[in-house]
Amino acid sequence: MRVCRQCQSEMIEGFNLRVKGAAYGIKIAKGTGIFADRIEEEPKVAICTKCGEISLYIEDIDKIREN
Ligand SMILES: [Zn+2]
């Protein structure tokens, strides 16, 4: 369970992040260019229904720690 950092309410998790007008999502990378250390997991979004705060998170963080 994720808790809103603004109002400490429970957040709804599992939303997908999509760029408006585009069919692809957002990828996260460290560094730039062809040597960038890419994270293949797509970030997920959690939403606070009380104050509207959104929070980005990576679902499978263990996989990233291993790299
Ligand atoms: Zn909130």
N, CA, C, O and the ligand as a Tripos MOL2 file, in Angstrom:
@<TRIPOS>MOLECULE
protein
  269   267    68     0     0
PROTEIN
NO_CHARGES

@<TRIPOS>ATOM
      1 N           0.8390   -1.1980    0.0000 N.3       1 MET1
      2 CA          0.0000    0.0000    0.0000 C.3       1 MET1
      3 C           0.8750    1.2480    0.0000 C.2       1 MET1
      4 O           1.8550    1.3420    0.7390 O.2       1 MET1
      5 N           0.4980    2.1980   -0.8430 N.am      2 ARG2
      6 CA          1.2240    3.4580   -0.8730 C.3       2 ARG2
      7 C           0.4030    4.5210   -0.1520 C.2       2 ARG2
      8 O          -0.8220    4.5770   -0.2630 O.2       2 ARG2
      9 N           1.1140    5.3520    0.5850 N.am      3 VAL3
     10 CA          0.4490    6.4160    1.3430 C.3       3 VAL3
     11 C           0.8510    7.7550    0.7350 C.2       3 VAL3
     12 O           2.0240    7.9970    0.4500 O.2       3 VAL3
     13 N          -0.1180    8.5990    0.5460 N.am      4 CYS4
     14 CA          0.1180    9.9220   -0.0450 C.3       4 CYS4
     15 C           1.0730   10.7240    0.8300 C.2       4 CYS4
     16 O           0.9100   10.7940    2.0490 O.2       4 CYS4
     17 N           2.0720   11.3290    0.1880 N.am      5 ARG5
     18 CA          3.0430   12.1010    0.9670 C.3       5 ARG5
     19 C           2.5000   13.4700    1.3500 C.2       5 ARG5
     20 O           3.0860   14.1640    2.1810 O.2       5 ARG5
     21 N           1.3880   13.8560    0.7500 N.am      6 GLN6
     22 CA          0.8050   15.1650    1.0660 C.3       6 GLN6
     23 C          -0.1960   15.0710    2.2130 C.2       6 GLN6
     24 O          -0.1830   15.8840    3.1370 O.2       6 GLN6
     25 N          -1.0640   14.0610    2.1340 N.am      7 CYS7
     26 CA         -2.1380   14.0200    3.1270 C.3       7 CYS7
     27 C          -2.2090   12.6830    3.8650 C.2       7 CYS7
     28 O          -3.1140   12.4700    4.6710 O.2       7 CYS7
     29 N          -1.2620   11.7810    3.5960 N.am      8 GLN8
     30 CA         -1.1770   10.4970    4.2960 C.3       8 GLN8
     31 C          -2.3960    9.6100    4.1020 C.2       8 GLN8
     32 O          -2.6560    8.7310    4.9240 O.2       8 GLN8
     33 N          -3.1480    9.8250    3.0290 N.am      9 SER9
     34 CA         -4.2510    8.9290    2.7200 C.3       9 SER9
     35 C          -3.7370    7.7610    1.8810 C.2       9 SER9
     36 O          -2.6520    7.8210    1.3020 O.2       9 SER9
     37 N          -4.5320    6.7090    1.8290 N.am     10 GLU10
     38 CA         -4.1700    5.5640    1.0100 C.3      10 GLU10
     39 C          -4.3290    5.9060   -0.4670 C.2      10 GLU10
     40 O          -5.3180    6.5250   -0.8580 O.2      10 GLU10
     41 N          -3.3630    5.5080   -1.2860 N.am     11 MET11
     42 CA         -3.4030    5.8100   -2.7110 C.3      11 MET11
     43 C          -3.8420    4.5820   -3.4990 C.2      11 MET11
     44 O          -3.6300    3.4490   -3.0680 O.2      11 MET11
     45 N          -4.4600    4.8170   -4.6660 N.am     12 ILE12
     46 CA         -4.8290    3.7330   -5.5620 C.3      12 ILE12
     47 C          -3.6580    3.5100   -6.5170 C.2      12 ILE12
     48 O          -3.2100    4.4410   -7.1860 O.2      12 ILE12
     49 N          -3.1700    2.2850   -6.5750 N.am     13 GLU13
     50 CA         -1.9890    1.9930   -7.3770 C.3      13 GLU13
     51 C          -2.3440    1.3180   -8.6920 C.2      13 GLU13
     52 O          -3.4870    0.9180   -8.9150 O.2      13 GLU13
     53 N          -1.3540    1.2000   -9.5530 N.am     14 GLY14
     54 CA         -1.4610    0.3470  -10.7240 C.3      14 GLY14
     55 C          -1.9020    1.0310  -11.9990 C.2      14 GLY14
     56 O          -2.2030    0.3570  -12.9840 O.2      14 GLY14
     57 N          -1.9490    2.3380  -12.0040 N.am     15 PHE15
     58 CA         -2.2950    3.0330  -13.2440 C.3      15 PHE15
     59 C          -1.0880    3.0350  -14.1690 C.2      15 PHE15
     60 O           0.0570    3.0610  -13.7180 O.2      15 PHE15
     61 N          -1.3600    3.0080  -15.4560 N.am     16 ASN16
     62 CA         -0.2830    3.0960  -16.4340 C.3      16 ASN16
     63 C          -0.0880    4.5430  -16.8460 C.2      16 ASN16
     64 O          -1.0250    5.3400  -16.8880 O.2      16 ASN16
     65 N           1.1590    4.8510  -17.1460 N.am     17 LEU17
     66 CA          1.5070    6.1930  -17.5710 C.3      17 LEU17
     67 C           1.5490    6.2270  -19.0940 C.2      17 LEU17
     68 O           2.2660    5.4460  -19.7210 O.2      17 LEU17
     69 N           0.7940    7.1150  -19.6690 N.am     18 ARG18
     70 CA          0.7760    7.2300  -21.1290 C.3      18 ARG18
     71 C           0.9170    8.6910  -21.5240 C.2      18 ARG18
     72 O           0.3140    9.5800  -20.9220 O.2      18 ARG18
     73 N           1.7130    8.9110  -22.5320 N.am     19 VAL19
     74 CA          1.8530   10.2720  -23.0530 C.3      19 VAL19
     75 C           0.6570   10.5660  -23.9330 C.2      19 VAL19
     76 O           0.3320    9.7890  -24.8310 O.2      19 VAL19
     77 N           0.0110   11.6710  -23.6820 N.am     20 LYS20
     78 CA         -1.1800   12.0310  -24.4460 C.3      20 LYS20
     79 C          -0.8380   12.1450  -25.9350 C.2      20 LYS20
     80 O           0.1320   12.8020  -26.3140 O.2      20 LYS20
     81 N          -1.6420   11.5000  -26.7590 N.am     21 GLY21
     82 CA         -1.4340   11.5810  -28.1920 C.3      21 GLY21
     83 C          -0.4330   10.6040  -28.7370 C.2      21 GLY21
     84 O          -0.2410   10.5240  -29.9500 O.2      21 GLY21
     85 N           0.2230    9.8420  -27.8510 N.am     22 ALA22
     86 CA          1.2080    8.8840  -28.3150 C.3      22 ALA22
     87 C           0.8070    7.4910  -27.8590 C.2      22 ALA22
     88 O           0.1180    7.3370  -26.8510 O.2      22 ALA22
     89 N           1.2300    6.4930  -28.5880 N.am     23 ALA23
     90 CA          0.8470    5.1270  -28.2750 C.3      23 ALA23
     91 C           1.8470    4.4420  -27.3500 C.2      23 ALA23
     92 O           1.6410    3.2950  -26.9530 O.2      23 ALA23
     93 N           2.8910    5.1140  -27.0180 N.am     24 TYR24
     94 CA          3.9270    4.5050  -26.1860 C.3      24 TYR24
     95 C           3.9560    5.1220  -24.7930 C.2      24 TYR24
     96 O           3.4660    6.2300  -24.5750 O.2      24 TYR24
     97 N           4.5240    4.4000  -23.8860 N.am     25 GLY25
     98 CA          4.6440    4.8960  -22.5210 C.3      25 GLY25
     99 C           5.9750    5.5610  -22.2920 C.2      25 GLY25
    100 O           6.6710    5.9060  -23.2470 O.2      25 GLY25
    101 N           6.3320    5.7440  -21.0640 N.am     26 ILE26
    102 CA          7.5740    6.4120  -20.7050 C.3      26 ILE26
    103 C           8.5690    5.3710  -20.2030 C.2      26 ILE26
    104 O           8.2180    4.4700  -19.4410 O.2      26 ILE26
    105 N           9.8070    5.5120  -20.6420 N.am     27 LYS27
    106 CA         10.8680    4.6460  -20.1530 C.3      27 LYS27
    107 C          11.8230    5.4860  -19.3090 C.2      27 LYS27
    108 O          11.9820    6.6870  -19.5270 O.2      27 LYS27
    109 N          12.4440    4.8330  -18.3540 N.am     28 ILE28
    110 CA         13.3810    5.5360  -17.4870 C.3      28 ILE28
    111 C          14.7990    5.0750  -17.8190 C.2      28 ILE28
    112 O          15.0470    3.8750  -17.9360 O.2      28 ILE28
    113 N          15.7140    6.0010  -17.9690 N.am     29 ALA29
    114 CA         17.0940    5.6550  -18.2730 C.3      29 ALA29
    115 C          18.0330    6.5090  -17.4380 C.2      29 ALA29
    116 O          17.7260    7.6540  -17.1060 O.2      29 ALA29
    117 N          19.1910    5.9310  -17.1020 N.am     30 LYS30
    118 CA         20.2310    6.6650  -16.3930 C.3      30 LYS30
    119 C          21.3140    6.9780  -17.4070 C.2      30 LYS30
    120 O          21.8250    6.0620  -18.0510 O.2      30 LYS30
    121 N          21.6790    8.2310  -17.5690 N.am     31 GLY31
    122 CA         22.6290    8.6250  -18.5820 C.3      31 GLY31
    123 C          21.9200    8.8440  -19.9090 C.2      31 GLY31
    124 O          20.6980    8.7270  -19.9990 O.2      31 GLY31
    125 N          22.6920    9.1620  -20.9290 N.am     32 THR32
    126 CA         22.0980    9.4340  -22.2380 C.3      32 THR32
    127 C          22.8210    8.6270  -23.3000 C.2      32 THR32
    128 O          23.8730    8.0400  -23.0450 O.2      32 THR32
    129 N          22.2460    8.6040  -24.4930 N.am     33 GLY33
    130 CA         22.8790    7.9580  -25.6320 C.3      33 GLY33
    131 C          22.7610    6.4510  -25.5980 C.2      33 GLY33
    132 O          21.9600    5.8960  -24.8460 O.2      33 GLY33
    133 N          23.5660    5.7910  -26.4190 N.am     34 ILE34
    134 CA         23.4150    4.3500  -26.5910 C.3      34 ILE34
    135 C          23.9110    3.5610  -25.3870 C.2      34 ILE34
    136 O          23.5950    2.3790  -25.2500 O.2      34 ILE34
    137 N          24.6850    4.2020  -24.5120 N.am     35 PHE35
    138 CA         25.1750    3.4980  -23.3260 C.3      35 PHE35
    139 C          24.2770    3.7220  -22.1170 C.2      35 PHE35
    140 O          24.6090    3.3250  -21.0000 O.2      35 PHE35
    141 N          23.1780    4.3390  -22.3460 N.am     36 ALA36
    142 CA         22.2640    4.6240  -21.2400 C.3      36 ALA36
    143 C          21.8380    3.3230  -20.5680 C.2      36 ALA36
    144 O          21.5880    2.3070  -21.2170 O.2      36 ALA36
    145 N          21.7680    3.3930  -19.2800 N.am     37 ASP37
    146 CA         21.3900    2.2370  -18.4680 C.3      37 ASP37
    147 C          19.8670    2.2260  -18.3560 C.2      37 ASP37
    148 O          19.2940    2.8540  -17.4660 O.2      37 ASP37
    149 N          19.2390    1.5230  -19.2480 N.am     38 ARG38
    150 CA         17.7770    1.5850  -19.3090 C.3      38 ARG38
    151 C          17.1070    0.6480  -18.3230 C.2      38 ARG38
    152 O          17.5640   -0.4640  -18.0580 O.2      38 ARG38
    153 N          16.0350    1.1330  -17.8110 N.am     39 ILE39
    154 CA         15.1800    0.3050  -16.9640 C.3      39 ILE39
    155 C          14.0070   -0.1180  -17.8380 C.2      39 ILE39
    156 O          13.2670    0.7210  -18.3520 O.2      39 ILE39
    157 N          13.8490   -1.4010  -17.9970 N.am     40 GLU40
    158 CA         12.8120   -1.8750  -18.9160 C.3      40 GLU40
    159 C          11.4190   -1.8380  -18.3060 C.2      40 GLU40
    160 O          10.4110   -1.8750  -19.0110 O.2      40 GLU40
    161 N          11.3860   -1.7650  -16.9960 N.am     41 GLU41
    162 CA         10.0700   -1.7010  -16.3560 C.3      41 GLU41
    163 C           9.4390   -0.3390  -16.6060 C.2      41 GLU41
    164 O          10.1070    0.6880  -16.4830 O.2      41 GLU41
    165 N           8.1880   -0.3260  -16.9470 N.am     42 GLU42
    166 CA          7.5060    0.9530  -17.0970 C.3      42 GLU42
    167 C           7.0790    1.4620  -15.7290 C.2      42 GLU42
    168 O           6.6170    0.6970  -14.8830 O.2      42 GLU42
    169 N           7.2410    2.7650  -15.5250 N.am     43 PRO43
    170 CA          6.7700    3.3060  -14.2530 C.3      43 PRO43
    171 C           5.2580    3.2120  -14.1450 C.2      43 PRO43
    172 O           4.5380    3.3790  -15.1290 O.2      43 PRO43
    173 N           4.7970    2.9450  -12.9480 N.am     44 LYS44
    174 CA          3.3640    2.9050  -12.6640 C.3      44 LYS44
    175 C           2.9890    4.1550  -11.8810 C.2      44 LYS44
    176 O           3.8440    4.8350  -11.3130 O.2      44 LYS44
    177 N           1.7140    4.4340  -11.8660 N.am     45 VAL45
    178 CA          1.2370    5.6400  -11.2040 C.3      45 VAL45
    179 C           0.2910    5.2510  -10.0760 C.2      45 VAL45
    180 O          -0.5670    4.3820  -10.2350 O.2      45 VAL45
    181 N           0.4600    5.8990   -8.9540 N.am     46 ALA46
    182 CA         -0.5000    5.7880   -7.8540 C.3      46 ALA46
    183 C          -1.1670    7.1510   -7.6870 C.2      46 ALA46
    184 O          -0.5170    8.1900   -7.8100 O.2      46 ALA46
    185 N          -2.4540    7.1360   -7.4090 N.am     47 ILE47
    186 CA         -3.2170    8.3720   -7.3080 C.3      47 ILE47
    187 C          -3.8710    8.4550   -5.9330 C.2      47 ILE47
    188 O          -4.4490    7.4880   -5.4360 O.2      47 ILE47
    189 N          -3.7650    9.6160   -5.3470 N.am     48 CYS48
    190 CA         -4.4750    9.8700   -4.0930 C.3      48 CYS48
    191 C          -5.8510   10.4140   -4.4280 C.2      48 CYS48
    192 O          -5.9700   11.4500   -5.0810 O.2      48 CYS48
    193 N          -6.8840    9.7240   -3.9860 N.am     49 THR49
    194 CA         -8.2470   10.1580   -4.3220 C.3      49 THR49
    195 C          -8.7020   11.3090   -3.4270 C.2      49 THR49
    196 O          -9.7530   11.9040   -3.6670 O.2      49 THR49
    197 N          -7.9350   11.6170   -2.4210 N.am     50 LYS50
    198 CA         -8.3370   12.6800   -1.5040 C.3      50 LYS50
    199 C          -7.8350   14.0510   -1.9750 C.2      50 LYS50
    200 O          -8.5910   15.0220   -2.0060 O.2      50 LYS50
    201 N          -6.5540   14.1160   -2.3390 N.am     51 CYS51
    202 CA         -6.0080   15.4270   -2.6980 C.3      51 CYS51
    203 C          -5.5110   15.4960   -4.1400 C.2      51 CYS51
    204 O          -5.1420   16.5720   -4.6110 O.2      51 CYS51
    205 N          -5.4950   14.3700   -4.8430 N.am     52 GLY52
    206 CA         -5.0980   14.3940   -6.2420 C.3      52 GLY52
    207 C          -3.6170   14.2290   -6.4880 C.2      52 GLY52
    208 O          -3.1800   14.2670   -7.6380 O.2      52 GLY52
    209 N          -2.8390   14.0480   -5.4520 N.am     53 GLU53
    210 CA         -1.3990   13.8110   -5.6150 C.3      53 GLU53
    211 C          -1.1810   12.5390   -6.4230 C.2      53 GLU53
    212 O          -1.8650   11.5370   -6.2160 O.2      53 GLU53
    213 N          -0.2160   12.5860   -7.3520 N.am     54 ILE54
    214 CA          0.1520   11.3590   -8.0380 C.3      54 ILE54
    215 C           1.5940   11.0160   -7.6940 C.2      54 ILE54
    216 O           2.4160   11.8870   -7.4110 O.2      54 ILE54
    217 N           1.8670    9.7350   -7.7280 N.am     55 SER55
    218 CA          3.1770    9.2450   -7.3540 C.3      55 SER55
    219 C           3.6150    8.2160   -8.3840 C.2      55 SER55
    220 O           2.8370    7.3310   -8.7420 O.2      55 SER55
    221 N           4.8410    8.3180   -8.8630 N.am     56 LEU56
    222 CA          5.3690    7.3430   -9.8090 C.3      56 LEU56
    223 C           6.1870    6.3120   -9.0490 C.2      56 LEU56
    224 O           6.9010    6.6490   -8.1050 O.2      56 LEU56
    225 N           6.0820    5.0620   -9.4620 N.am     57 TYR57
    226 CA          6.8690    4.0330   -8.8190 C.3      57 TYR57
    227 C           7.1230    2.9050   -9.8100 C.2      57 TYR57
    228 O           6.4230    2.7680  -10.8130 O.2      57 TYR57
    229 N           8.1260    2.1090   -9.5120 N.am     58 ILE58
    230 CA          8.4610    0.9410  -10.3110 C.3      58 ILE58
    231 C           7.9660   -0.2810   -9.5630 C.2      58 ILE58
    232 O           8.3030   -0.4830   -8.3970 O.2      58 ILE58
    233 N           7.1580   -1.1050  -10.2400 N.am     59 GLU59
    234 CA          6.5410   -2.2350   -9.5720 C.3      59 GLU59
    235 C           7.5670   -3.2940   -9.1580 C.2      59 GLU59
    236 O           7.5800   -3.7580   -8.0180 O.2      59 GLU59
    237 N           8.4220   -3.6620  -10.1110 N.am     60 ASP60
    238 CA          9.3420   -4.7710   -9.8600 C.3      60 ASP60
    239 C          10.7370   -4.2390   -9.5230 C.2      60 ASP60
    240 O          11.6790   -4.4180  -10.2950 O.2      60 ASP60
    241 N          10.8580   -3.5970   -8.3920 N.am     61 ILE61
    242 CA         12.1010   -2.9100   -8.0370 C.3      61 ILE61
    243 C          13.2380   -3.9070   -7.7730 C.2      61 ILE61
    244 O          14.4070   -3.5540   -7.9270 O.2      61 ILE61
    245 N          12.9180   -5.1250   -7.3830 N.am     62 ASP62
    246 CA         13.9650   -6.1200   -7.1180 C.3      62 ASP62
    247 C          14.7790   -6.4120   -8.3730 C.2      62 ASP62
    248 O          15.9920   -6.6140   -8.3130 O.2      62 ASP62
    249 N          14.0880   -6.4320   -9.5090 N.am     63 LYS63
    250 CA         14.7600   -6.7150  -10.7690 C.3      63 LYS63
    251 C          15.8030   -5.6450  -11.0940 C.2      63 LYS63
    252 O          16.8520   -5.9410  -11.6670 O.2      63 LYS63
    253 N          15.5070   -4.4220  -10.7270 N.am     64 ILE64
    254 CA         16.4090   -3.3030  -11.0020 C.3      64 ILE64
    255 C          17.5790   -3.3180  -10.0340 C.2      64 ILE64
    256 O          18.7010   -3.0030  -10.4290 O.2      64 ILE64
    257 N          17.3540   -3.6660   -8.8080 N.am     65 ARG65
    258 CA         18.4330   -3.7270   -7.8270 C.3      65 ARG65
    259 C          19.5060   -4.7400   -8.2330 C.2      65 ARG65
    260 O          20.6890   -4.5490   -7.9520 O.2      65 ARG65
    261 N          19.0860   -5.7980   -8.8860 N.am     66 GLU66
    262 CA         20.0410   -6.8330   -9.2890 C.3      66 GLU66
    263 C          21.0290   -6.3450  -10.3370 C.2      66 GLU66
    264 O          22.1360   -6.8750  -10.4340 O.2      66 GLU66
    265 N          20.6500   -5.3470  -11.1200 N.am     67 ASN67
    266 CA         21.5190   -4.8640  -12.1980 C.3      67 ASN67
    267 C          22.5380   -3.8250  -11.6950 C.2      67 ASN67
    268 O          23.3430   -3.3200  -12.4780 O.2      67 ASN67
    269 ZN         -3.3080   12.9550   -0.7690 Zn       68 ZN68
@<TRIPOS>BOND
     1     1     2 1
     2     2     3 1
     3     3     4 2
     4     3     5 am
     5     5     6 1
     6     6     7 1
     7     7     8 2
     8     7     9 am
     9     9    10 1
    10    10    11 1
    11    11    12 2
    12    11    13 am
    13    13    14 1
    14    14    15 1
    15    15    16 2
    16    15    17 am
    17    17    18 1
    18    18    19 1
    19    19    20 2
    20    19    21 am
    21    21    22 1
    22    22    23 1
    23    23    24 2
    24    23    25 am
    25    25    26 1
    26    26    27 1
    27    27    28 2
    28    27    29 am
    29    29    30 1
    30    30    31 1
    31    31    32 2
    32    31    33 am
    33    33    34 1
    34    34    35 1
    35    35    36 2
    36    35    37 am
    37    37    38 1
    38    38    39 1
    39    39    40 2
    40    39    41 am
    41    41    42 1
    42    42    43 1
    43    43    44 2
    44    43    45 am
    45    45    46 1
    46    46    47 1
    47    47    48 2
    48    47    49 am
    49    49    50 1
    50    50    51 1
    51    51    52 2
    52    51    53 am
    53    53    54 1
    54    54    55 1
    55    55    56 2
    56    55    57 am
    57    57    58 1
    58    58    59 1
    59    59    60 2
    60    59    61 am
    61    61    62 1
    62    62    63 1
    63    63    64 2
    64    63    65 am
    65    65    66 1
    66    66    67 1
    67    67    68 2
    68    67    69 am
    69    69    70 1
    70    70    71 1
    71    71    72 2
    72    71    73 am
    73    73    74 1
    74    74    75 1
    75    75    76 2
    76    75    77 am
    77    77    78 1
    78    78    79 1
    79    79    80 2
    80    79    81 am
    81    81    82 1
    82    82    83 1
    83    83    84 2
    84    83    85 am
    85    85    86 1
    86    86    87 1
    87    87    88 2
    88    87    89 am
    89    89    90 1
    90    90    91 1
    91    91    92 2
    92    91    93 am
    93    93    94 1
    94    94    95 1
    95    95    96 2
    96    95    97 am
    97    97    98 1
    98    98    99 1
    99    99   100 2
   100    99   101 am
   101   101   102 1
   102   102   103 1
   103   103   104 2
   104   103   105 am
   105   105   106 1
   106   106   107 1
   107   107   108 2
   108   107   109 am
   109   109   110 1
   110   110   111 1
   111   111   112 2
   112   111   113 am
   113   113   114 1
   114   114   115 1
   115   115   116 2
   116   115   117 am
   117   117   118 1
   118   118   119 1
   119   119   120 2
   120   119   121 am
   121   121   122 1
   122   122   123 1
   123   123   124 2
   124   123   125 am
   125   125   126 1
   126   126   127 1
   127   127   128 2
   128   127   129 am
   129   129   130 1
   130   130   131 1
   131   131   132 2
   132   131   133 am
   133   133   134 1
   134   134   135 1
   135   135   136 2
   136   135   137 am
   137   137   138 1
   138   138   139 1
   139   139   140 2
   140   139   141 am
   141   141   142 1
   142   142   143 1
   143   143   144 2
   144   143   145 am
   145   145   146 1
   146   146   147 1
   147   147   148 2
   148   147   149 am
   149   149   150 1
   150   150   151 1
   151   151   152 2
   152   151   153 am
   153   153   154 1
   154   154   155 1
   155   155   156 2
   156   155   157 am
   157   157   158 1
   158   158   159 1
   159   159   160 2
   160   159   161 am
   161   161   162 1
   162   162   163 1
   163   163   164 2
   164   163   165 am
   165   165   166 1
   166   166   167 1
   167   167   168 2
   168   167   169 am
   169   169   170 1
   170   170   171 1
   171   171   172 2
   172   171   173 am
   173   173   174 1
   174   174   175 1
   175   175   176 2
   176   175   177 am
   177   177   178 1
   178   178   179 1
   179   179   180 2
   180   179   181 am
   181   181   182 1
   182   182   183 1
   183   183   184 2
   184   183   185 am
   185   185   186 1
   186   186   187 1
   187   187   188 2
   188   187   189 am
   189   189   190 1
   190   190   191 1
   191   191   192 2
   192   191   193 am
   193   193   194 1
   194   194   195 1
   195   195   196 2
   196   195   197 am
   197   197   198 1
   198   198   199 1
   199   199   200 2
   200   199   201 am
   201   201   202 1
   202   202   203 1
   203   203   204 2
   204   203   205 am
   205   205   206 1
   206   206   207 1
   207   207   208 2
   208   207   209 am
   209   209   210 1
   210   210   211 1
   211   211   212 2
   212   211   213 am
   213   213   214 1
   214   214   215 1
   215   215   216 2
   216   215   217 am
   217   217   218 1
   218   218   219 1
   219   219   220 2
   220   219   221 am
   221   221   222 1
   222   222   223 1
   223   223   224 2
   224   223   225 am
   225   225   226 1
   226   226   227 1
   227   227   228 2
   228   227   229 am
   229   229   230 1
   230   230   231 1
   231   231   232 2
   232   231   233 am
   233   233   234 1
   234   234   235 1
   235   235   236 2
   236   235   237 am
   237   237   238 1
   238   238   239 1
   239   239   240 2
   240   239   241 am
   241   241   242 1
   242   242   243 1
   243   243   244 2
   244   243   245 am
   245   245   246 1
   246   246   247 1
   247   247   248 2
   248   247   249 am
   249   249   250 1
   250   250   251 1
   251   251   252 2
   252   251   253 am
   253   253   254 1
   254   254   255 1
   255   255   256 2
   256   255   257 am
   257   257   258 1
   258   258   259 1
   259   259   260 2
   260   259   261 am
   261   261   262 1
   262   262   263 1
   263   263   264 2
   264   263   265 am
   265   265   266 1
   266   266   267 1
   267   267   268 2
@<TRIPOS>SUBSTRUCTURE
     1 MET1         2 RESIDUE 1 A MET
     2 ARG2         6 RESIDUE 1 A ARG
     3 VAL3        10 RESIDUE 1 A VAL
     4 CYS4        14 RESIDUE 1 A CYS
     5 ARG5        18 RESIDUE 1 A ARG
     6 GLN6        22 RESIDUE 1 A GLN
     7 CYS7        26 RESIDUE 1 A CYS
     8 GLN8        30 RESIDUE 1 A GLN
     9 SER9        34 RESIDUE 1 A SER
    10 GLU10       38 RESIDUE 1 A GLU
    11 MET11       42 RESIDUE 1 A MET
    12 ILE12       46 RESIDUE 1 A ILE
    13 GLU13       50 RESIDUE 1 A GLU
    14 GLY14       54 RESIDUE 1 A GLY
    15 PHE15       58 RESIDUE 1 A PHE
    16 ASN16       62 RESIDUE 1 A ASN
    17 LEU17       66 RESIDUE 1 A LEU
    18 ARG18       70 RESIDUE 1 A ARG
    19 VAL19       74 RESIDUE 1 A VAL
    20 LYS20       78 RESIDUE 1 A LYS
    21 GLY21       82 RESIDUE 1 A GLY
    22 ALA22       86 RESIDUE 1 A ALA
    23 ALA23       90 RESIDUE 1 A ALA
    24 TYR24       94 RESIDUE 1 A TYR
    25 GLY25       98 RESIDUE 1 A GLY
    26 ILE26      102 RESIDUE 1 A ILE
    27 LYS27      106 RESIDUE 1 A LYS
    28 ILE28      110 RESIDUE 1 A ILE
    29 ALA29      114 RESIDUE 1 A ALA
    30 LYS30      118 RESIDUE 1 A LYS
    31 GLY31      122 RESIDUE 1 A GLY
    32 THR32      126 RESIDUE 1 A THR
    33 GLY33      130 RESIDUE 1 A GLY
    34 ILE34      134 RESIDUE 1 A ILE
    35 PHE35      138 RESIDUE 1 A PHE
    36 ALA36      142 RESIDUE 1 A ALA
    37 ASP37      146 RESIDUE 1 A ASP
    38 ARG38      150 RESIDUE 1 A ARG
    39 ILE39      154 RESIDUE 1 A ILE
    40 GLU40      158 RESIDUE 1 A GLU
    41 GLU41      162 RESIDUE 1 A GLU
    42 GLU42      166 RESIDUE 1 A GLU
    43 PRO43      170 RESIDUE 1 A PRO
    44 LYS44      174 RESIDUE 1 A LYS
    45 VAL45      178 RESIDUE 1 A VAL
    46 ALA46      182 RESIDUE 1 A ALA
    47 ILE47      186 RESIDUE 1 A ILE
    48 CYS48      190 RESIDUE 1 A CYS
    49 THR49      194 RESIDUE 1 A THR
    50 LYS50      198 RESIDUE 1 A LYS
    51 CYS51      202 RESIDUE 1 A CYS
    52 GLY52      206 RESIDUE 1 A GLY
    53 GLU53      210 RESIDUE 1 A GLU
    54 ILE54      214 RESIDUE 1 A ILE
    55 SER55      218 RESIDUE 1 A SER
    56 LEU56      222 RESIDUE 1 A LEU
    57 TYR57      226 RESIDUE 1 A TYR
    58 ILE58      230 RESIDUE 1 A ILE
    59 GLU59      234 RESIDUE 1 A GLU
    60 ASP60      238 RESIDUE 1 A ASP
    61 ILE61      242 RESIDUE 1 A ILE
    62 ASP62      246 RESIDUE 1 A ASP
    63 LYS63      250 RESIDUE 1 A LYS
    64 ILE64      254 RESIDUE 1 A ILE
    65 ARG65      258 RESIDUE 1 A ARG
    66 GLU66      262 RESIDUE 1 A GLU
    67 ASN67      266 RESIDUE 1 A ASN
    68 ZN68       269 GROUP 0 **** ****
